[in-house]
Amino acid sequence: MKSDMSTTKKSNHLVLHIAPTPFFADRGCHIRIEGIVRSLRVLDWDSVVCTYHHGYDVEGVETRRIGAIESYTQTAAGPNPWKLWADLKLLWLSANTYRRERPDVIHAHLHEGLFIGLLVKWVFFWRRTPLIADLQGSFTGELDSHGVFKKLGFLKPIFRFAEKVLMWFPNHIVCSSERSLNLFINDFHINPERISLAQDGADKGAELSNKQRSALFKELGLPKDKTLVVYSGALLDSKGLKQLQKLIQRSDPLRTHFLIIGYPTEALAEFLATSQLNDRCSLLGQFPFERLPQLLQLSDIAVDPKNFDAGEGSGKMLNYMANGLPVLAFDTPNNRAFLPSNTPLAANVEDMANQLDSWLSDANERSATAQHNQVFFDENYSWTVTQGQLSDVYLGISSADL
């Protein structure tokens, strides 16, 4: 994320970010963490991010990493047995960083980060450091979407109770979407005074010249005579992989070509080969996030095939809208909240395919939807909006606790 939010000026206040994830790994969660750090920098708060050993460093974000775990190389979202060891090492790193840096605020990302941040705060209890929890949805809901409770269903209410108890402790909670805000207030009974929206944002890409577009089409081997349908994000069942596969099967091969940006690629690659659909897709795998706006500007239509709603934000949706794309999506509360009110949303894959056919046949309707999305993004989802929301939270925390 290269942005006008970056600056070299040092402030008088420091935020310790605890990120239990391989930051940075071209995922929506990581895009949010970077965006939050840069937004706080504009508000005159410096940051240091404690995270896992893998992932890559981002310019302008001071990053501290745990010692390497050779057996843990997964960067995609989802459970991993080595995460517990990584979190224990992250607790040690976070405590040592706290001791050396004496931060003014602990900003804990995700529920695991909240638990670690709470332990760090308790260890240094005499400093009474404010703890902010940055949550993107229900932890139990996310585990459920990954199939964790299919064979261990008795664990679900235990995890849900533990999640509810954990959220009693932070000084304040920020969340990434209106859907998650309502979820925590209504289902987890969080006091509305203790929780605020600090929504995901996105950056527009610089407009591509015709020469740049031609060069990218050539570099990626993309057909110029077909409508380009793009998906960017994790290629997992919890993110709608099976629905994406069905949409590719149902689409018109004479008029459409799918540009798939994301990982892990193995399951989709096997499906495409087995179904003899390789010629319908360009499967790019993991791609540098800073190049994503260029790829979106090459595309004509975007798709978000996730039909499970854990309440988290949707970074991919924001990037789609920021770069002027109409979006194919399912009718979920989160999608209704993120997209303009007149967006056609699908009940199933067949509905989504029919909407794709409609946009293929009516370029004017598709263009009007794209323009509407971009205006809606400018008014509601730029990082400037997020900065204002964070400013209110940090001013409240500062006046009460610093």
Contacts in CASP RR format, 6 or more apart in sequence:
PFRMAT RR
TARGET T0000
AUTHOR 0000-0000-0000
METHOD contacts of the structure
MODEL  1
MKSDMSTTKKSNHLVLHIAPTPFFADRGCHIRIEGIVRSLRVLDWDSVVC
TYHHGYDVEGVETRRIGAIESYTQTAAGPNPWKLWADLKLLWLSANTYRR
ERPDVIHAHLHEGLFIGLLVKWVFFWRRTPLIADLQGSFTGELDSHGVFK
KLGFLKPIFRFAEKVLMWFPNHIVCSSERSLNLFINDFHINPERISLAQD
GADKGAELSNKQRSALFKELGLPKDKTLVVYSGALLDSKGLKQLQKLIQR
SDPLRTHFLIIGYPTEALAEFLATSQLNDRCSLLGQFPFERLPQLLQLSD
IAVDPKNFDAGEGSGKMLNYMANGLPVLAFDTPNNRAFLPSNTPLAANVE
DMANQLDSWLSDANERSATAQHNQVFFDENYSWTVTQGQLSDVYLGISSA
DL
1 31 0 8 1.000
1 34 0 8 1.000
1 35 0 8 1.000
1 38 0 8 1.000
1 58 0 8 1.000
1 203 0 8 1.000
1 289 0 8 1.000
1 290 0 8 1.000
2 59 0 8 1.000
2 203 0 8 1.000
2 290 0 8 1.000
3 38 0 8 1.000
3 203 0 8 1.000
3 383 0 8 1.000
5 35 0 8 1.000
5 38 0 8 1.000
5 39 0 8 1.000
5 41 0 8 1.000
5 42 0 8 1.000
5 383 0 8 1.000
5 387 0 8 1.000
6 38 0 8 1.000
6 41 0 8 1.000
6 59 0 8 1.000
6 60 0 8 1.000
7 41 0 8 1.000
7 42 0 8 1.000
9 44 0 8 1.000
10 46 0 8 1.000
11 41 0 8 1.000
11 44 0 8 1.000
11 45 0 8 1.000
11 46 0 8 1.000
12 44 0 8 1.000
13 44 0 8 1.000
13 45 0 8 1.000
13 46 0 8 1.000
13 104 0 8 1.000
13 105 0 8 1.000
13 398 0 8 1.000
13 402 0 8 1.000
14 45 0 8 1.000
14 46 0 8 1.000
14 47 0 8 1.000
14 48 0 8 1.000
14 101 0 8 1.000
14 102 0 8 1.000
14 103 0 8 1.000
14 104 0 8 1.000
14 105 0 8 1.000
15 40 0 8 1.000
15 45 0 8 1.000
15 46 0 8 1.000
15 47 0 8 1.000
15 48 0 8 1.000
15 103 0 8 1.000
15 104 0 8 1.000
15 105 0 8 1.000
15 106 0 8 1.000
15 107 0 8 1.000
16 47 0 8 1.000
16 48 0 8 1.000
16 50 0 8 1.000
16 94 0 8 1.000
16 97 0 8 1.000
16 98 0 8 1.000
16 101 0 8 1.000
16 103 0 8 1.000
16 105 0 8 1.000
16 106 0 8 1.000
16 107 0 8 1.000
16 120 0 8 1.000
17 33 0 8 1.000
17 36 0 8 1.000
17 37 0 8 1.000
17 47 0 8 1.000
17 48 0 8 1.000
17 49 0 8 1.000
17 50 0 8 1.000
17 107 0 8 1.000
17 108 0 8 1.000
17 109 0 8 1.000
18 50 0 8 1.000
18 90 0 8 1.000
18 94 0 8 1.000
18 106 0 8 1.000
18 107 0 8 1.000
18 108 0 8 1.000
18 109 0 8 1.000
18 113 0 8 1.000
18 116 0 8 1.000
18 117 0 8 1.000
18 120 0 8 1.000
19 33 0 8 1.000
19 49 0 8 1.000
19 50 0 8 1.000
19 51 0 8 1.000
19 52 0 8 1.000
19 109 0 8 1.000
19 110 0 8 1.000
19 113 0 8 1.000
20 51 0 8 1.000
20 52 0 8 1.000
20 83 0 8 1.000
20 86 0 8 1.000
20 87 0 8 1.000
20 90 0 8 1.000
20 109 0 8 1.000
20 110 0 8 1.000
20 112 0 8 1.000
20 113 0 8 1.000
20 116 0 8 1.000
21 27 0 8 1.000
21 29 0 8 1.000
21 30 0 8 1.000
21 33 0 8 1.000
21 51 0 8 1.000
21 52 0 8 1.000
21 109 0 8 1.000
21 110 0 8 1.000
22 51 0 8 1.000
22 52 0 8 1.000
22 53 0 8 1.000
22 54 0 8 1.000
22 55 0 8 1.000
22 74 0 8 1.000
22 75 0 8 1.000
23 30 0 8 1.000
23 33 0 8 1.000
23 34 0 8 1.000
23 49 0 8 1.000
23 51 0 8 1.000
23 52 0 8 1.000
23 55 0 8 1.000
23 58 0 8 1.000
23 63 0 8 1.000
24 30 0 8 1.000
24 33 0 8 1.000
24 34 0 8 1.000
24 55 0 8 1.000
24 56 0 8 1.000
24 57 0 8 1.000
24 58 0 8 1.000
24 61 0 8 1.000
24 289 0 8 1.000
25 54 0 8 1.000
25 55 0 8 1.000
25 56 0 8 1.000
25 75 0 8 1.000
25 76 0 8 1.000
25 286 0 8 1.000
26 262 0 8 1.000
26 286 0 8 1.000
26 287 0 8 1.000
26 288 0 8 1.000
26 289 0 8 1.000
27 75 0 8 1.000
27 76 0 8 1.000
27 77 0 8 1.000
27 233 0 8 1.000
27 234 0 8 1.000
28 200 0 8 1.000
28 233 0 8 1.000
28 315 0 8 1.000
28 316 0 8 1.000
29 77 0 8 1.000
29 109 0 8 1.000
29 110 0 8 1.000
29 136 0 8 1.000
31 200 0 8 1.000
31 202 0 8 1.000
31 289 0 8 1.000
31 315 0 8 1.000
32 109 0 8 1.000
32 134 0 8 1.000
32 136 0 8 1.000
32 176 0 8 1.000
32 200 0 8 1.000
32 201 0 8 1.000
32 315 0 8 1.000
33 49 0 8 1.000
33 109 0 8 1.000
34 58 0 8 1.000
34 61 0 8 1.000
35 201 0 8 1.000
35 383 0 8 1.000
35 386 0 8 1.000
36 107 0 8 1.000
36 109 0 8 1.000
36 134 0 8 1.000
36 198 0 8 1.000
36 386 0 8 1.000
36 390 0 8 1.000
37 47 0 8 1.000
37 49 0 8 1.000
37 61 0 8 1.000
38 60 0 8 1.000
38 61 0 8 1.000
38 383 0 8 1.000
39 383 0 8 1.000
39 386 0 8 1.000
39 387 0 8 1.000
39 390 0 8 1.000
40 47 0 8 1.000
40 107 0 8 1.000
40 390 0 8 1.000
40 394 0 8 1.000
41 47 0 8 1.000
42 387 0 8 1.000
43 387 0 8 1.000
43 390 0 8 1.000
43 391 0 8 1.000
43 394 0 8 1.000
45 105 0 8 1.000
45 394 0 8 1.000
46 62 0 8 1.000
47 61 0 8 1.000
47 62 0 8 1.000
47 107 0 8 1.000
48 62 0 8 1.000
48 63 0 8 1.000
48 64 0 8 1.000
48 97 0 8 1.000
48 101 0 8 1.000
48 103 0 8 1.000
49 61 0 8 1.000
49 62 0 8 1.000
49 63 0 8 1.000
49 64 0 8 1.000
50 64 0 8 1.000
50 65 0 8 1.000
50 66 0 8 1.000
50 90 0 8 1.000
50 93 0 8 1.000
50 94 0 8 1.000
50 97 0 8 1.000
51 63 0 8 1.000
51 64 0 8 1.000
51 65 0 8 1.000
51 66 0 8 1.000
51 90 0 8 1.000
52 65 0 8 1.000
52 66 0 8 1.000
52 72 0 8 1.000
52 86 0 8 1.000
52 90 0 8 1.000
53 65 0 8 1.000
53 66 0 8 1.000
53 67 0 8 1.000
53 68 0 8 1.000
53 69 0 8 1.000
53 72 0 8 1.000
53 86 0 8 1.000
54 68 0 8 1.000
54 72 0 8 1.000
54 73 0 8 1.000
54 75 0 8 1.000
55 75 0 8 1.000
57 63 0 8 1.000
64 93 0 8 1.000
64 97 0 8 1.000
65 93 0 8 1.000
66 86 0 8 1.000
66 89 0 8 1.000
66 90 0 8 1.000
66 92 0 8 1.000
66 93 0 8 1.000
67 89 0 8 1.000
69 82 0 8 1.000
69 85 0 8 1.000
69 86 0 8 1.000
69 89 0 8 1.000
71 82 0 8 1.000
72 80 0 8 1.000
72 82 0 8 1.000
72 83 0 8 1.000
72 85 0 8 1.000
72 86 0 8 1.000
74 80 0 8 1.000
74 82 0 8 1.000
75 263 0 8 1.000
75 286 0 8 1.000
76 234 0 8 1.000
76 235 0 8 1.000
76 236 0 8 1.000
76 263 0 8 1.000
76 264 0 8 1.000
77 234 0 8 1.000
77 236 0 8 1.000
77 238 0 8 1.000
77 239 0 8 1.000
78 146 0 8 1.000
78 236 0 8 1.000
78 238 0 8 1.000
79 143 0 8 1.000
79 146 0 8 1.000
79 148 0 8 1.000
83 112 0 8 1.000
87 112 0 8 1.000
87 113 0 8 1.000
87 116 0 8 1.000
90 113 0 8 1.000
90 116 0 8 1.000
91 116 0 8 1.000
91 119 0 8 1.000
91 120 0 8 1.000
94 116 0 8 1.000
94 117 0 8 1.000
94 120 0 8 1.000
95 119 0 8 1.000
95 120 0 8 1.000
95 123 0 8 1.000
95 124 0 8 1.000
98 106 0 8 1.000
98 120 0 8 1.000
98 123 0 8 1.000
98 124 0 8 1.000
98 129 0 8 1.000
99 124 0 8 1.000
102 127 0 8 1.000
103 129 0 8 1.000
104 129 0 8 1.000
104 130 0 8 1.000
104 402 0 8 1.000
105 129 0 8 1.000
105 130 0 8 1.000
105 131 0 8 1.000
105 132 0 8 1.000
105 394 0 8 1.000
105 397 0 8 1.000
105 402 0 8 1.000
106 117 0 8 1.000
106 120 0 8 1.000
106 121 0 8 1.000
106 129 0 8 1.000
106 130 0 8 1.000
106 131 0 8 1.000
106 132 0 8 1.000
107 132 0 8 1.000
107 134 0 8 1.000
108 114 0 8 1.000
108 116 0 8 1.000
108 117 0 8 1.000
108 118 0 8 1.000
108 131 0 8 1.000
108 132 0 8 1.000
108 133 0 8 1.000
108 134 0 8 1.000
108 170 0 8 1.000
109 134 0 8 1.000
110 134 0 8 1.000
110 135 0 8 1.000
110 136 0 8 1.000
110 139 0 8 1.000
111 135 0 8 1.000
111 139 0 8 1.000
111 163 0 8 1.000
111 166 0 8 1.000
114 131 0 8 1.000
114 133 0 8 1.000
114 135 0 8 1.000
114 166 0 8 1.000
114 167 0 8 1.000
114 169 0 8 1.000
114 170 0 8 1.000
115 166 0 8 1.000
117 131 0 8 1.000
118 131 0 8 1.000
118 166 0 8 1.000
118 169 0 8 1.000
118 170 0 8 1.000
121 129 0 8 1.000
121 131 0 8 1.000
128 401 0 8 1.000
129 401 0 8 1.000
130 171 0 8 1.000
130 172 0 8 1.000
130 397 0 8 1.000
130 400 0 8 1.000
130 401 0 8 1.000
130 402 0 8 1.000
131 169 0 8 1.000
131 170 0 8 1.000
131 171 0 8 1.000
132 170 0 8 1.000
132 171 0 8 1.000
132 172 0 8 1.000
132 173 0 8 1.000
132 174 0 8 1.000
132 393 0 8 1.000
132 397 0 8 1.000
133 167 0 8 1.000
133 170 0 8 1.000
133 172 0 8 1.000
133 173 0 8 1.000
133 174 0 8 1.000
134 173 0 8 1.000
134 174 0 8 1.000
134 175 0 8 1.000
134 176 0 8 1.000
134 198 0 8 1.000
135 167 0 8 1.000
135 173 0 8 1.000
135 174 0 8 1.000
135 175 0 8 1.000
135 176 0 8 1.000
135 180 0 8 1.000
135 184 0 8 1.000
136 175 0 8 1.000
136 176 0 8 1.000
136 177 0 8 1.000
136 180 0 8 1.000
136 311 0 8 1.000
136 312 0 8 1.000
136 313 0 8 1.000
137 175 0 8 1.000
137 176 0 8 1.000
137 177 0 8 1.000
137 180 0 8 1.000
137 183 0 8 1.000
137 184 0 8 1.000
137 310 0 8 1.000
137 311 0 8 1.000
137 312 0 8 1.000
137 313 0 8 1.000
138 163 0 8 1.000
138 180 0 8 1.000
138 183 0 8 1.000
138 187 0 8 1.000
138 188 0 8 1.000
138 310 0 8 1.000
138 311 0 8 1.000
139 159 0 8 1.000
139 163 0 8 1.000
140 156 0 8 1.000
140 159 0 8 1.000
140 160 0 8 1.000
140 163 0 8 1.000
141 310 0 8 1.000
142 238 0 8 1.000
142 310 0 8 1.000
142 312 0 8 1.000
143 149 0 8 1.000
143 159 0 8 1.000
144 156 0 8 1.000
144 310 0 8 1.000
145 238 0 8 1.000
145 308 0 8 1.000
145 310 0 8 1.000
146 236 0 8 1.000
146 237 0 8 1.000
146 238 0 8 1.000
147 238 0 8 1.000
148 155 0 8 1.000
149 155 0 8 1.000
149 156 0 8 1.000
163 188 0 8 1.000
164 188 0 8 1.000
164 189 0 8 1.000
167 173 0 8 1.000
167 184 0 8 1.000
167 188 0 8 1.000
167 190 0 8 1.000
170 194 0 8 1.000
171 194 0 8 1.000
171 397 0 8 1.000
171 400 0 8 1.000
171 401 0 8 1.000
172 194 0 8 1.000
172 195 0 8 1.000
172 196 0 8 1.000
172 393 0 8 1.000
172 397 0 8 1.000
173 184 0 8 1.000
173 190 0 8 1.000
173 194 0 8 1.000
173 195 0 8 1.000
173 196 0 8 1.000
174 195 0 8 1.000
174 196 0 8 1.000
174 197 0 8 1.000
174 198 0 8 1.000
174 389 0 8 1.000
174 390 0 8 1.000
174 393 0 8 1.000
175 181 0 8 1.000
175 184 0 8 1.000
175 195 0 8 1.000
175 196 0 8 1.000
175 197 0 8 1.000
175 198 0 8 1.000
176 198 0 8 1.000
176 199 0 8 1.000
176 200 0 8 1.000
176 312 0 8 1.000
176 313 0 8 1.000
177 197 0 8 1.000
177 199 0 8 1.000
177 200 0 8 1.000
177 311 0 8 1.000
177 312 0 8 1.000
177 313 0 8 1.000
177 314 0 8 1.000
177 334 0 8 1.000
177 337 0 8 1.000
177 338 0 8 1.000
178 197 0 8 1.000
178 199 0 8 1.000
178 337 0 8 1.000
179 309 0 8 1.000
179 311 0 8 1.000
179 312 0 8 1.000
179 313 0 8 1.000
179 333 0 8 1.000
179 334 0 8 1.000
179 337 0 8 1.000
180 311 0 8 1.000
180 312 0 8 1.000
180 313 0 8 1.000
181 195 0 8 1.000
181 196 0 8 1.000
181 197 0 8 1.000
183 311 0 8 1.000
184 190 0 8 1.000
184 195 0 8 1.000
185 192 0 8 1.000
185 195 0 8 1.000
196 389 0 8 1.000
196 392 0 8 1.000
196 393 0 8 1.000
197 389 0 8 1.000
198 386 0 8 1.000
198 389 0 8 1.000
198 390 0 8 1.000
198 393 0 8 1.000
199 313 0 8 1.000
199 381 0 8 1.000
199 385 0 8 1.000
199 386 0 8 1.000
199 389 0 8 1.000
200 313 0 8 1.000
200 314 0 8 1.000
200 315 0 8 1.000
200 318 0 8 1.000
200 381 0 8 1.000
200 386 0 8 1.000
201 315 0 8 1.000
201 318 0 8 1.000
201 381 0 8 1.000
201 382 0 8 1.000
201 383 0 8 1.000
201 385 0 8 1.000
201 386 0 8 1.000
202 315 0 8 1.000
202 318 0 8 1.000
202 319 0 8 1.000
202 321 0 8 1.000
202 322 0 8 1.000
202 377 0 8 1.000
202 381 0 8 1.000
202 382 0 8 1.000
202 383 0 8 1.000
203 293 0 8 1.000
203 322 0 8 1.000
203 383 0 8 1.000
204 293 0 8 1.000
204 322 0 8 1.000
204 323 0 8 1.000
205 293 0 8 1.000
205 294 0 8 1.000
205 297 0 8 1.000
205 322 0 8 1.000
205 323 0 8 1.000
206 293 0 8 1.000
207 297 0 8 1.000
208 216 0 8 1.000
208 294 0 8 1.000
208 297 0 8 1.000
208 298 0 8 1.000
212 294 0 8 1.000
213 297 0 8 1.000
213 298 0 8 1.000
216 222 0 8 1.000
216 294 0 8 1.000
216 295 0 8 1.000
216 298 0 8 1.000
217 224 0 8 1.000
217 298 0 8 1.000
220 259 0 8 1.000
220 282 0 8 1.000
220 284 0 8 1.000
221 282 0 8 1.000
222 228 0 8 1.000
222 257 0 8 1.000
222 259 0 8 1.000
222 282 0 8 1.000
222 298 0 8 1.000
223 257 0 8 1.000
226 254 0 8 1.000
226 255 0 8 1.000
226 256 0 8 1.000
226 257 0 8 1.000
227 255 0 8 1.000
227 256 0 8 1.000
227 257 0 8 1.000
227 300 0 8 1.000
227 301 0 8 1.000
227 359 0 8 1.000
227 360 0 8 1.000
228 256 0 8 1.000
228 257 0 8 1.000
228 258 0 8 1.000
228 259 0 8 1.000
228 298 0 8 1.000
228 299 0 8 1.000
228 300 0 8 1.000
228 301 0 8 1.000
229 251 0 8 1.000
229 256 0 8 1.000
229 257 0 8 1.000
229 258 0 8 1.000
229 259 0 8 1.000
229 299 0 8 1.000
229 300 0 8 1.000
229 301 0 8 1.000
229 302 0 8 1.000
229 303 0 8 1.000
229 328 0 8 1.000
229 356 0 8 1.000
230 258 0 8 1.000
230 259 0 8 1.000
230 260 0 8 1.000
230 261 0 8 1.000
230 295 0 8 1.000
230 296 0 8 1.000
230 298 0 8 1.000
230 299 0 8 1.000
230 301 0 8 1.000
230 302 0 8 1.000
230 303 0 8 1.000
230 320 0 8 1.000
230 325 0 8 1.000
231 244 0 8 1.000
231 258 0 8 1.000
231 259 0 8 1.000
231 260 0 8 1.000
231 261 0 8 1.000
231 262 0 8 1.000
231 302 0 8 1.000
231 303 0 8 1.000
231 304 0 8 1.000
231 305 0 8 1.000
232 261 0 8 1.000
232 262 0 8 1.000
232 292 0 8 1.000
232 295 0 8 1.000
232 296 0 8 1.000
232 302 0 8 1.000
232 316 0 8 1.000
232 319 0 8 1.000
233 239 0 8 1.000
233 261 0 8 1.000
233 262 0 8 1.000
233 316 0 8 1.000
234 262 0 8 1.000
234 263 0 8 1.000
234 264 0 8 1.000
235 241 0 8 1.000
235 244 0 8 1.000
235 260 0 8 1.000
235 262 0 8 1.000
235 263 0 8 1.000
235 264 0 8 1.000
235 265 0 8 1.000
235 267 0 8 1.000
235 268 0 8 1.000
236 264 0 8 1.000
238 306 0 8 1.000
238 308 0 8 1.000
239 305 0 8 1.000
239 306 0 8 1.000
240 305 0 8 1.000
240 306 0 8 1.000
240 307 0 8 1.000
240 308 0 8 1.000
241 267 0 8 1.000
241 268 0 8 1.000
241 305 0 8 1.000
243 305 0 8 1.000
243 306 0 8 1.000
243 307 0 8 1.000
243 330 0 8 1.000
243 349 0 8 1.000
243 352 0 8 1.000
244 260 0 8 1.000
244 268 0 8 1.000
244 303 0 8 1.000
244 305 0 8 1.000
245 268 0 8 1.000
245 271 0 8 1.000
245 275 0 8 1.000
246 349 0 8 1.000
247 303 0 8 1.000
247 305 0 8 1.000
247 328 0 8 1.000
247 349 0 8 1.000
247 352 0 8 1.000
247 353 0 8 1.000
247 356 0 8 1.000
248 258 0 8 1.000
248 272 0 8 1.000
248 277 0 8 1.000
248 280 0 8 1.000
248 281 0 8 1.000
249 275 0 8 1.000
249 277 0 8 1.000
250 349 0 8 1.000
250 350 0 8 1.000
250 353 0 8 1.000
251 258 0 8 1.000
251 280 0 8 1.000
251 353 0 8 1.000
251 356 0 8 1.000
252 357 0 8 1.000
252 360 0 8 1.000
253 279 0 8 1.000
253 280 0 8 1.000
255 360 0 8 1.000
256 280 0 8 1.000
256 356 0 8 1.000
256 360 0 8 1.000
257 280 0 8 1.000
257 281 0 8 1.000
257 282 0 8 1.000
258 280 0 8 1.000
258 281 0 8 1.000
258 282 0 8 1.000
259 281 0 8 1.000
259 282 0 8 1.000
259 284 0 8 1.000
259 295 0 8 1.000
259 298 0 8 1.000
259 299 0 8 1.000
260 268 0 8 1.000
260 281 0 8 1.000
260 282 0 8 1.000
260 283 0 8 1.000
260 284 0 8 1.000
260 285 0 8 1.000
261 284 0 8 1.000
261 285 0 8 1.000
261 287 0 8 1.000
261 292 0 8 1.000
261 295 0 8 1.000
262 284 0 8 1.000
262 285 0 8 1.000
262 286 0 8 1.000
262 287 0 8 1.000
263 285 0 8 1.000
263 286 0 8 1.000
265 283 0 8 1.000
265 285 0 8 1.000
268 283 0 8 1.000
269 283 0 8 1.000
271 277 0 8 1.000
272 278 0 8 1.000
272 280 0 8 1.000
272 281 0 8 1.000
272 283 0 8 1.000
284 295 0 8 1.000
287 295 0 8 1.000
292 319 0 8 1.000
293 319 0 8 1.000
293 322 0 8 1.000
293 323 0 8 1.000
296 302 0 8 1.000
296 319 0 8 1.000
296 320 0 8 1.000
296 323 0 8 1.000
296 324 0 8 1.000
296 325 0 8 1.000
297 323 0 8 1.000
299 325 0 8 1.000
300 325 0 8 1.000
300 366 0 8 1.000
301 325 0 8 1.000
301 326 0 8 1.000
301 327 0 8 1.000
301 328 0 8 1.000
301 356 0 8 1.000
301 359 0 8 1.000
301 366 0 8 1.000
302 316 0 8 1.000
302 320 0 8 1.000
302 325 0 8 1.000
302 326 0 8 1.000
302 327 0 8 1.000
302 328 0 8 1.000
303 327 0 8 1.000
303 328 0 8 1.000
303 329 0 8 1.000
303 352 0 8 1.000
304 314 0 8 1.000
304 316 0 8 1.000
304 317 0 8 1.000
304 320 0 8 1.000
304 327 0 8 1.000
304 328 0 8 1.000
304 329 0 8 1.000
304 330 0 8 1.000
304 335 0 8 1.000
305 328 0 8 1.000
305 329 0 8 1.000
305 330 0 8 1.000
305 352 0 8 1.000
306 330 0 8 1.000
306 332 0 8 1.000
307 330 0 8 1.000
307 332 0 8 1.000
308 332 0 8 1.000
309 332 0 8 1.000
309 333 0 8 1.000
309 334 0 8 1.000
311 333 0 8 1.000
311 334 0 8 1.000
312 334 0 8 1.000
313 334 0 8 1.000
313 338 0 8 1.000
314 334 0 8 1.000
314 335 0 8 1.000
314 338 0 8 1.000
317 327 0 8 1.000
317 329 0 8 1.000
317 335 0 8 1.000
317 338 0 8 1.000
317 339 0 8 1.000
318 338 0 8 1.000
318 377 0 8 1.000
318 381 0 8 1.000
320 327 0 8 1.000
320 373 0 8 1.000
321 327 0 8 1.000
321 339 0 8 1.000
321 373 0 8 1.000
321 374 0 8 1.000
321 376 0 8 1.000
321 377 0 8 1.000
321 381 0 8 1.000
322 374 0 8 1.000
322 377 0 8 1.000
322 381 0 8 1.000
323 374 0 8 1.000
324 370 0 8 1.000
324 371 0 8 1.000
324 373 0 8 1.000
324 374 0 8 1.000
324 377 0 8 1.000
325 370 0 8 1.000
325 373 0 8 1.000
326 359 0 8 1.000
326 366 0 8 1.000
326 369 0 8 1.000
326 370 0 8 1.000
326 373 0 8 1.000
327 339 0 8 1.000
327 343 0 8 1.000
327 373 0 8 1.000
328 346 0 8 1.000
328 352 0 8 1.000
328 355 0 8 1.000
328 356 0 8 1.000
329 335 0 8 1.000
329 339 0 8 1.000
329 343 0 8 1.000
329 345 0 8 1.000
329 346 0 8 1.000
329 352 0 8 1.000
330 345 0 8 1.000
330 346 0 8 1.000
330 347 0 8 1.000
330 348 0 8 1.000
330 352 0 8 1.000
331 345 0 8 1.000
331 346 0 8 1.000
331 347 0 8 1.000
332 345 0 8 1.000
335 343 0 8 1.000
335 345 0 8 1.000
336 345 0 8 1.000
339 345 0 8 1.000
339 373 0 8 1.000
339 376 0 8 1.000
340 372 0 8 1.000
340 373 0 8 1.000
340 376 0 8 1.000
342 372 0 8 1.000
343 369 0 8 1.000
343 373 0 8 1.000
344 355 0 8 1.000
346 352 0 8 1.000
346 355 0 8 1.000
358 365 0 8 1.000
359 365 0 8 1.000
359 366 0 8 1.000
359 369 0 8 1.000
END
